[in-house]
Amino acid sequence: MQLQQLIEKLSKKELNDIGKILKGKKQSAKQLLLFNFIVKCLSKTIEKEEVFLKIFKKPFQKKYDYQWKNEVRGLKNTIYDYLVEDEFKKSLKGEEAVKGELLLKALSRRRVNGLFDIESRKQLKKVQVKHEPDWLTKLYDQIIKFHGGSSYNSSMSLEEQIELLENWQQQEIKKMLYNIRQIESSRAYLKRLIATKADSSKSFYQELKQDELNTIDLSEYEDEKSRYYELYKKSYLLRGEKRLEVMKEALELRRKFKENSIDQNISEIQLLSNIASALSAMGKFKEANKYLDESLQKAEEFKIDPPESTDYKRIYNLFFAGNYKDCIQFFEQNEAAVKSSLFYYHSIYIYCMAQLFLKQTDIPMRYAMEKLSSHEKFKHTWRYLIIIGFITDGKLDDAKRELQSQRKMILQDDLSRDFDYPVEYFFEQYFSAKEKKTKNRQTDYLNLKNEISKAGENLQYTSLATYWLIQQLKKETL
């Protein structure tokens, strides 16, 4: 039920507020029953027939469908109205410019000339200081409409109105430039996603060509804000150190802005999170965690939800920094939050691998079967947890059998370029070397380590099974 999905995302305060609204509305008794029933069943899957019987006290039939739809629609509209009003109240608290615009509308409608003139000048100064072109253009529009191009009974001369129009034109061009830069940034992000989808094993290292969307020369209107959007766009096109430099420069520019719009705040939090990701990929996990911490602090300061990947990135950093106990503890303490994100199963995989590094095999082998084996994205990787678990427990024959099953699945699905194909080959080589005498085994281990190193960028950089194998070879060649 889509309505249930919506209600699941509401906070306790929002649920209480909506419940009170429904209690106070006439002809909404059934909507209140429907709302309360869904709230009680948030963690369960509920069917229309079950809810209908509870609300209408009769079994559902097709001829009653219109009654069901009416109540669902009414409840949904009540929730929508509440959310819209709530967002409006939040915008009033956080955006002085919104208050200013609404105040000028109220004074203009009542033709309070003197006060309108005083307040319009005040609002213009405030917004100009904060460098907010969107609100500047709205204020210009209000002021010009109020004075109406006339000097009769107006405190603003025709010359002042002309100057205002010229400033308005400049701001509209700047606003257009910002919008173009934002569109280009979104386009660059989508290009990165397309490149990743086409070849996930190489996209992390591959730079993309920059293609401009606009053909108008707007260089004379460039300023720090448009430069910021330009850098943000490049951060999706570049890789490695270049990308990191660009993002850090963008962050410095962002911190110079006096504007604190919701969009700007969200972009700052996302930028901090992206810098953390880039640092993690370079193996700079401690520095990455500092940026993650800052992104969380900013999210709390701005009262904005942090990026969905934040907890996953923390788990990832702790794991690759070798803090396996902390990684396990963080996952277990935050599993409820991680579970609602798109990165839940990736987090489980890392959590299981951290357990294996501590020679704890029970949970990884159980989770591999129970949680990962049926998930499409892990259909070719979950079995490595079983293989490594058997190796850790000294059950090499069982590990080999699992590897054979893995090989059959790969051949069956014809994974000619899937990133796990070489991983399966490396494990075969590992087993082959392990059966040899000590001297020959050490030689084969060194050869295998070199072969994995040569594979380099052809492997998925987050292939945890390969990472485990490399660490295991290091131990066994000491």
Secondary structure as the mmCIF struct_conf table of DSSP 4:
data_model
#
loop_
_struct_conf.conf_type_id
_struct_conf.id
_struct_conf.beg_label_comp_id
_struct_conf.beg_label_asym_id
_struct_conf.beg_label_seq_id
_struct_conf.end_label_comp_id
_struct_conf.end_label_asym_id
_struct_conf.end_label_seq_id
HELX_RH_AL_P HELX_RH_AL_P1 GLN A 2 GLU A 8
TURN_TY1_P TURN_TY1_P1 LYS A 9 LYS A 9
BEND BEND1 LEU A 10 LEU A 10
HELX_RH_AL_P HELX_RH_AL_P2 LYS A 12 GLY A 24
BEND BEND2 LYS A 25 LYS A 25
TURN_TY1_P TURN_TY1_P2 LYS A 26 GLN A 27
HELX_RH_AL_P HELX_RH_AL_P3 ALA A 29 LYS A 40
TURN_TY1_P TURN_TY1_P3 CYS A 41 SER A 43
BEND BEND3 LYS A 44 LYS A 44
HELX_RH_AL_P HELX_RH_AL_P4 LYS A 48 PHE A 56
BEND BEND4 LYS A 57 LYS A 58
HELX_RH_3T_P HELX_RH_3T_P1 LYS A 62 TYR A 64
HELX_RH_AL_P HELX_RH_AL_P5 ASP A 65 GLY A 94
HELX_RH_AL_P HELX_RH_AL_P6 GLU A 96 ARG A 109
TURN_TY1_P TURN_TY1_P4 ARG A 110 ARG A 111
HELX_RH_AL_P HELX_RH_AL_P7 ASN A 113 LYS A 130
TURN_TY1_P TURN_TY1_P5 HIS A 131 HIS A 131
HELX_RH_AL_P HELX_RH_AL_P8 PRO A 133 HIS A 147
TURN_TY1_P TURN_TY1_P6 GLY A 148 GLY A 149
TURN_TY1_P TURN_TY1_P7 TYR A 152 ASN A 153
BEND BEND5 SER A 155 MET A 156
HELX_RH_AL_P HELX_RH_AL_P9 LEU A 158 ALA A 198
TURN_TY1_P TURN_TY1_P8 SER A 200 TYR A 205
BEND BEND6 LEU A 213 LEU A 213
BEND BEND7 ILE A 216 ILE A 216
HELX_RH_3T_P HELX_RH_3T_P2 SER A 219 TYR A 221
HELX_RH_AL_P HELX_RH_AL_P10 GLU A 224 LEU A 237
HELX_RH_AL_P HELX_RH_AL_P11 GLY A 240 ARG A 254
TURN_TY1_P TURN_TY1_P9 ARG A 255 LYS A 256
HELX_RH_AL_P HELX_RH_AL_P12 ILE A 262 ALA A 281
TURN_TY1_P TURN_TY1_P10 MET A 282 GLY A 283
HELX_RH_AL_P HELX_RH_AL_P13 PHE A 285 PHE A 302
TURN_TY1_P TURN_TY1_P11 LYS A 303 LYS A 303
HELX_LH_PP_P HELX_LH_PP_P1 ASP A 305 PRO A 307
TURN_TY1_P TURN_TY1_P12 GLU A 308 SER A 309
HELX_RH_AL_P HELX_RH_AL_P14 THR A 310 PHE A 320
TURN_TY1_P TURN_TY1_P13 ALA A 321 GLY A 322
HELX_RH_AL_P HELX_RH_AL_P15 TYR A 324 LYS A 339
TURN_TY1_P TURN_TY1_P14 SER A 340 SER A 340
BEND BEND8 SER A 341 SER A 341
TURN_TY1_P TURN_TY1_P15 LEU A 342 PHE A 343
HELX_RH_AL_P HELX_RH_AL_P16 TYR A 344 PHE A 357
TURN_TY1_P TURN_TY1_P16 LEU A 358 LYS A 359
HELX_RH_AL_P HELX_RH_AL_P17 ASP A 362 TYR A 367
HELX_RH_PI_P HELX_RH_PI_P1 ALA A 368 LEU A 372
TURN_TY1_P TURN_TY1_P17 SER A 373 SER A 374
HELX_RH_3T_P HELX_RH_3T_P3 GLU A 376 PHE A 378
TURN_TY1_P TURN_TY1_P18 LYS A 379 THR A 381
HELX_RH_AL_P HELX_RH_AL_P18 TRP A 382 THR A 392
TURN_TY1_P TURN_TY1_P19 ASP A 393 GLY A 394
HELX_RH_AL_P HELX_RH_AL_P19 LEU A 396 ASP A 413
TURN_TY1_P TURN_TY1_P20 ASP A 414 ASP A 414
BEND BEND9 SER A 416 ARG A 417
TURN_TY1_P TURN_TY1_P21 PHE A 419 ASP A 420
HELX_RH_AL_P HELX_RH_AL_P20 TYR A 421 LYS A 434
TURN_TY1_P TURN_TY1_P22 GLU A 435 GLU A 435
BEND BEND10 LYS A 436 LYS A 436
HELX_RH_AL_P HELX_RH_AL_P21 THR A 438 ALA A 455
HELX_RH_3T_P HELX_RH_3T_P4 GLY A 456 ASN A 458
BEND BEND11 LEU A 459 LEU A 459
TURN_TY1_P TURN_TY1_P23 TYR A 461 THR A 462
HELX_RH_AL_P HELX_RH_AL_P22 LEU A 464 GLU A 476
TURN_TY1_P TURN_TY1_P24 THR A 477 THR A 477
#
